[in-house]
């Protein structure tokens, strides 16, 4: 038995405290959520905490199995790093983080900033545990995945990853290696599972279809006229009610365009927080969206979903194909070029619920 396996066995003699460090961005945070269910499938008594950027903390708090969410404000602090109130907030964050002693700390981001947070956490010192506790991250870079080489010197138990691997599988494999259940392929290679607390009751007869059209990357956008034409097909052949969110004026312009084109079948949602968007999305019959955090949320909810790619990222970030452990009702389309309206329409016919 390896030293790492013996160490995990010693820790599971009592309830483990596990810390996940995944700070940002929204899509990456959502794609890390299946790790929680994976861990609990092997260690059902584990107590799991999560450090995440403050903007995403309310959403992570909705994940079943997360005991405590510890918000961090690095994005905001870097603008006022030496201000008195920022120093006070940083001090308070460190006190909160170190108020619990952890047995395992998993840096699921692999960047210097996340590794430094992982180093800051308080590690258990019970007899029989390996020196300095069990902290780890990725030991190498995988294609199209974020990684910064100094991490290998900042954390002591980093794990080697395949060069080409899906983002969700990469993080699940990291947890499986650090917690010594990588031999359980049925867990970390199975269908990713995420359960959310307090979701509204889903109406199986709902005809609401969520358009996740917004993205922070312009090269991920799908043309406004395509959303209008796709909406027309969906209304004509499926009598769907289209729900469109927005968070800025650029996204509102897309909403307005679809609303003008299909006024009686389009609802422009008011600006709302991520937990509220989660609730609205969960009641929908499905989601069509670009490569974005909200589209990844549709995957986590298990909804019928077509994810639109305008660049070659589907193999790394899109819904997993069914033959690789994904769901048959979730597909990625596009890649080197943006797909046409007809291509997206046909993809929706393949994944939509009902006849």
C-alpha positions as CSV (number, residue, x, y, z in Angstrom):
1,X,0.0,0.0,0.0
2,X,1.4,3.4,-1.0
3,X,2.2,6.0,1.7
4,X,-0.5,8.3,0.2
5,X,-3.1,5.4,0.4
6,X,-2.1,4.7,4.0
7,X,-2.4,8.4,4.8
8,X,-6.0,8.5,3.4
9,X,-6.9,5.4,5.4
10,X,-5.7,7.1,8.6
11,X,-7.7,10.2,7.8
12,X,-10.9,8.3,7.1
13,X,-10.7,6.8,10.6
14,X,-12.4,10.0,11.6
15,X,-14.4,12.5,9.6
16,X,-12.3,14.3,7.0
17,X,-12.2,18.0,6.5
18,X,-11.6,18.7,2.8
19,X,-11.0,22.1,1.2
20,X,-11.5,22.8,-2.5
21,X,-9.8,25.8,-3.9
22,X,-11.3,26.9,-7.2
23,X,-11.6,30.7,-7.4
24,X,-12.9,31.5,-10.9
25,X,-14.3,31.9,-13.5
26,X,-18.0,30.9,-13.6
27,X,-17.7,28.2,-16.1
28,X,-14.6,26.7,-14.5
29,X,-16.3,26.8,-11.0
30,X,-19.4,25.1,-12.4
31,X,-17.3,22.4,-14.1
32,X,-15.6,21.7,-10.7
33,X,-18.9,21.0,-8.9
34,X,-19.0,17.3,-9.8
35,X,-16.0,16.8,-7.6
36,X,-18.2,17.2,-4.6
37,X,-20.5,14.3,-5.4
38,X,-17.4,12.2,-6.4
39,X,-15.8,12.7,-3.0
40,X,-19.0,12.0,-1.1
41,X,-19.5,8.8,-3.1
42,X,-16.3,7.5,-1.6
43,X,-16.2,9.3,1.7
44,X,-19.9,10.0,2.6
45,X,-18.9,11.6,6.0
46,X,-16.4,14.1,4.5
47,X,-16.9,17.7,5.3
48,X,-16.2,19.8,2.2
49,X,-15.5,23.6,2.2
50,X,-14.8,25.7,-0.9
51,X,-12.8,28.9,-1.4
52,X,-14.2,30.9,-4.4
53,X,-14.4,34.4,-5.7
54,X,-17.1,36.4,-3.9
55,X,-19.2,36.8,-7.0
56,X,-19.7,33.0,-7.3
57,X,-20.0,32.2,-3.6
58,X,-23.9,32.3,-3.5
59,X,-24.0,29.8,-6.3
60,X,-21.4,27.4,-4.8
61,X,-23.4,27.6,-1.6
62,X,-26.3,25.9,-3.4
63,X,-24.3,22.8,-4.1
64,X,-25.4,19.8,-2.0
65,X,-22.5,18.5,0.1
66,X,-20.7,21.9,0.4
67,X,-20.6,22.7,4.2
68,X,-19.0,26.1,4.1
69,X,-18.2,28.6,1.3
70,X,-15.3,31.0,1.9
71,X,-15.5,34.0,-0.3
72,X,-12.3,35.7,-1.5
73,X,-12.2,39.0,-3.3
74,X,-8.9,38.9,-5.3
75,X,-10.4,40.5,-8.3
76,X,-11.5,43.5,-6.2
77,X,-8.5,43.6,-3.9
78,X,-6.0,43.8,-6.6
79,X,-7.3,47.3,-7.4
80,X,-6.9,48.5,-3.8
81,X,-4.3,46.1,-2.4
82,X,-2.6,48.5,0.0
83,X,-5.7,50.3,1.2
84,X,-6.6,50.0,4.9
85,X,-10.0,48.4,4.3
86,X,-8.5,45.9,1.9
87,X,-5.9,44.8,4.4
88,X,-8.6,44.3,6.9
89,X,-10.6,42.2,4.5
90,X,-7.6,40.1,3.7
91,X,-6.9,39.6,7.4
92,X,-10.5,38.6,8.0
93,X,-10.4,36.1,5.1
94,X,-7.2,34.4,6.4
95,X,-8.8,34.1,9.9
96,X,-11.9,32.6,8.4
97,X,-9.9,30.2,6.3
98,X,-7.7,29.0,9.1
99,X,-10.6,28.6,11.6
100,X,-10.9,25.0,10.4
101,X,-8.1,22.4,10.3
102,X,-8.1,20.5,7.0
103,X,-6.9,17.0,6.3
104,X,-6.8,17.5,2.5
105,X,-6.6,20.7,0.5
106,X,-7.2,20.4,-3.3
107,X,-6.1,23.3,-5.5
108,X,-8.4,22.6,-8.5
109,X,-7.1,25.7,-10.5
110,X,-3.4,25.2,-10.8
111,X,-2.5,28.8,-10.7
112,X,-0.1,30.7,-8.4
113,X,-2.9,32.6,-6.8
114,X,-4.9,29.5,-6.0
115,X,-1.8,27.6,-4.8
116,X,-1.0,30.4,-2.4
117,X,-4.5,30.2,-1.0
118,X,-4.1,26.4,-0.6
119,X,-0.8,27.0,1.3
120,X,-2.6,29.5,3.6
121,X,-5.1,26.8,4.8
122,X,-4.4,25.1,8.1
123,X,-3.5,21.5,7.7
124,X,-4.0,18.8,10.3
125,X,-1.0,17.5,12.3
126,X,-2.4,14.2,13.7
127,X,0.0,11.4,14.3
128,X,0.6,9.1,11.3
129,X,0.0,11.8,8.7
130,X,2.5,12.6,6.0
131,X,4.7,15.6,6.7
132,X,3.1,19.1,6.1
133,X,-0.3,17.6,5.5
134,X,-1.9,16.7,2.2
135,X,-2.1,19.6,-0.2
136,X,-1.9,19.2,-3.9
137,X,-2.7,20.4,-7.4
138,X,-1.9,19.6,-11.0
139,X,1.8,18.6,-11.7
140,X,1.8,19.6,-15.3
141,X,-0.1,21.5,-18.0
142,X,-2.8,19.9,-20.1
143,X,-3.8,21.2,-23.6
144,X,-6.0,24.3,-23.4
145,X,-6.2,24.1,-19.6
146,X,-4.9,26.8,-17.2
147,X,-1.7,26.0,-15.4
148,X,1.3,28.0,-14.0
149,X,4.6,26.1,-13.5
150,X,5.5,27.7,-10.1
151,X,2.7,25.6,-8.6
152,X,4.9,22.6,-8.6
153,X,7.1,24.3,-6.1
154,X,4.4,25.8,-4.0
155,X,2.5,22.6,-3.2
156,X,4.0,19.2,-2.2
157,X,1.5,16.6,-3.6
158,X,0.9,17.5,-7.2
159,X,-0.6,14.9,-9.5
160,X,0.4,14.2,-13.2
161,X,-2.4,14.7,-15.7
162,X,-2.8,13.5,-19.3
163,X,-1.8,16.0,-21.9
164,X,-5.2,16.0,-23.6
165,X,-8.1,15.7,-21.2
166,X,-11.6,17.3,-20.8
167,X,-11.7,20.0,-18.2
168,X,-14.3,18.2,-16.0
169,X,-12.4,14.9,-16.2
170,X,-9.1,16.6,-15.3
171,X,-10.5,18.0,-12.1
172,X,-12.3,14.8,-11.1
173,X,-9.1,12.8,-11.8
174,X,-7.1,15.2,-9.6
175,X,-9.4,14.7,-6.6
176,X,-9.5,10.9,-7.3
177,X,-5.7,10.8,-7.2
178,X,-5.3,13.0,-4.1
179,X,-7.9,11.0,-2.2
180,X,-6.7,7.6,-3.6
181,X,-9.8,6.5,-5.4
182,X,-8.5,6.8,-8.9
183,X,-8.9,3.0,-9.3
184,X,-12.7,3.6,-9.0
185,X,-13.2,4.6,-12.6
186,X,-17.0,4.1,-12.1
187,X,-16.9,7.3,-9.9
188,X,-14.6,9.8,-11.6
189,X,-15.3,8.6,-15.1
190,X,-19.0,8.2,-14.7
191,X,-21.7,10.8,-15.6
192,X,-20.8,14.0,-13.7
193,X,-23.3,14.6,-11.0
194,X,-24.3,17.9,-9.3
195,X,-27.2,18.3,-6.9
196,X,-28.4,21.8,-5.9
197,X,-30.2,22.8,-2.8
198,X,-33.6,24.4,-2.9
199,X,-34.5,24.1,-6.6
200,X,-38.1,24.9,-7.4
201,X,-40.3,22.0,-8.6
202,X,-39.8,21.4,-12.3
203,X,-42.9,21.4,-14.5
204,X,-42.5,18.6,-16.9
205,X,-44.9,20.3,-19.3
206,X,-43.0,23.5,-19.4
207,X,-42.4,25.0,-22.8
208,X,-39.9,27.5,-21.6
209,X,-36.5,27.5,-23.4
210,X,-33.6,29.3,-22.0
211,X,-31.3,31.2,-24.5
212,X,-27.8,31.4,-22.9
213,X,-26.5,33.9,-25.4
214,X,-24.2,36.1,-23.3
215,X,-20.5,35.6,-23.0
216,X,-17.5,37.6,-21.7
217,X,-15.5,36.6,-24.8
218,X,-16.5,38.2,-28.1
219,X,-15.1,35.3,-30.1
220,X,-17.6,33.0,-28.4
221,X,-20.6,35.1,-29.5
222,X,-23.3,33.8,-31.9
223,X,-24.8,36.5,-34.2
224,X,-27.9,38.3,-33.1
225,X,-29.7,37.5,-36.3
226,X,-29.0,33.8,-35.8
227,X,-30.7,33.9,-32.4
228,X,-33.7,35.6,-34.0
229,X,-34.0,33.0,-36.8
230,X,-33.5,30.1,-34.4
231,X,-36.2,31.6,-32.1
232,X,-38.5,31.7,-35.1
233,X,-38.0,28.0,-35.8
234,X,-38.5,27.1,-32.2
235,X,-41.7,29.1,-31.9
236,X,-43.1,27.9,-35.2
237,X,-42.4,24.2,-34.7
238,X,-42.4,23.9,-31.0
239,X,-44.5,26.8,-29.6
240,X,-41.7,27.5,-27.1
241,X,-41.6,30.5,-24.8
242,X,-38.1,32.0,-25.0
243,X,-36.4,33.3,-21.9
244,X,-33.4,35.6,-22.4
245,X,-31.1,36.8,-19.6
246,X,-28.8,39.8,-19.8
247,X,-26.1,41.4,-17.7
248,X,-24.9,44.3,-19.8
249,X,-26.1,46.6,-22.7
250,X,-24.5,44.3,-25.4
251,X,-26.5,41.3,-24.2
252,X,-29.6,43.4,-23.8
253,X,-29.4,44.3,-27.5
254,X,-29.6,40.7,-28.4
255,X,-32.7,40.3,-26.1
256,X,-34.3,43.3,-27.7
257,X,-33.7,42.0,-31.2
258,X,-35.4,38.6,-30.4
259,X,-38.2,40.4,-28.6
260,X,-38.9,42.6,-31.6
261,X,-38.9,39.6,-33.9
262,X,-41.0,37.4,-31.6
263,X,-42.8,39.7,-29.2
264,X,-45.5,37.4,-27.9
265,X,-43.1,34.4,-27.3
266,X,-40.1,36.2,-25.8
267,X,-39.5,37.2,-22.2
268,X,-36.5,39.3,-21.3
269,X,-35.5,38.4,-17.8
270,X,-34.6,41.2,-15.3
271,X,-31.1,41.3,-14.1
272,X,-30.7,38.8,-11.3
273,X,-28.0,37.0,-9.3
274,X,-26.6,33.6,-10.1
275,X,-28.8,31.7,-7.6
276,X,-31.9,33.3,-9.1
277,X,-30.8,32.4,-12.7
278,X,-30.2,28.9,-11.4
279,X,-33.8,28.6,-10.2
280,X,-35.2,30.0,-13.5
281,X,-33.1,27.8,-15.6
282,X,-34.0,24.7,-13.6
283,X,-37.6,25.1,-14.5
284,X,-37.0,25.2,-18.3
285,X,-37.5,22.4,-20.7
286,X,-34.0,23.0,-22.0
287,X,-31.2,25.4,-22.8
288,X,-29.4,26.5,-26.0
289,X,-26.4,28.6,-25.4
290,X,-22.9,29.6,-26.4
291,X,-19.7,28.5,-24.6
292,X,-20.3,30.3,-21.3
293,X,-20.7,29.8,-17.6
294,X,-24.5,29.7,-17.9
295,X,-24.3,27.0,-20.5
296,X,-22.1,25.0,-18.2
297,X,-24.7,25.5,-15.5
298,X,-27.3,23.9,-17.9
299,X,-25.0,20.9,-18.1
300,X,-24.7,20.7,-14.3
301,X,-28.5,20.8,-14.0
302,X,-28.8,17.9,-16.4
303,X,-31.1,19.8,-18.8
304,X,-31.4,19.0,-22.5
305,X,-28.8,21.3,-23.9
306,X,-27.1,22.4,-27.2
307,X,-23.9,24.3,-26.6
308,X,-22.6,26.4,-29.5
309,X,-18.9,26.7,-30.1
310,X,-17.2,29.2,-32.4
311,X,-13.7,27.9,-31.8
312,X,-12.0,24.5,-31.2
313,X,-12.8,24.1,-27.5
314,X,-15.7,21.6,-27.5
315,X,-13.4,18.7,-26.8
316,X,-12.2,20.4,-23.7
317,X,-15.2,22.4,-22.4
318,X,-18.3,21.2,-24.0
319,X,-20.8,18.6,-22.8
320,X,-19.1,15.2,-22.7
321,X,-20.2,12.9,-25.5
322,X,-22.3,9.9,-24.4
323,X,-19.5,7.4,-25.3
324,X,-17.2,9.3,-22.9
325,X,-19.6,9.2,-20.0
326,X,-21.7,12.2,-20.9
327,X,-25.5,12.5,-21.3
328,X,-27.2,11.7,-24.6
329,X,-29.4,14.8,-24.2
330,X,-26.5,17.3,-24.1
331,X,-24.4,18.0,-27.2
332,X,-21.7,20.4,-28.4
333,X,-21.9,21.8,-31.9
334,X,-19.5,23.9,-34.0
335,X,-15.8,24.3,-33.4
336,X,-13.4,25.8,-35.9
337,X,-16.4,27.9,-37.2
338,X,-19.7,28.9,-35.7
339,X,-22.5,26.6,-36.6
340,X,-25.5,27.7,-38.8
341,X,-29.0,28.1,-37.5
342,X,-30.1,24.9,-39.3
343,X,-27.2,23.0,-37.6
344,X,-28.3,24.2,-34.1
345,X,-31.9,23.5,-34.9
346,X,-31.2,19.9,-36.0
347,X,-29.1,19.4,-32.8
348,X,-32.0,20.6,-30.7
349,X,-34.3,18.0,-32.4
350,X,-31.9,15.3,-31.2
351,X,-31.8,16.3,-27.6
352,X,-35.2,17.8,-26.9
353,X,-37.5,16.0,-24.5
354,X,-40.8,14.4,-25.6
355,X,-41.9,13.4,-29.1
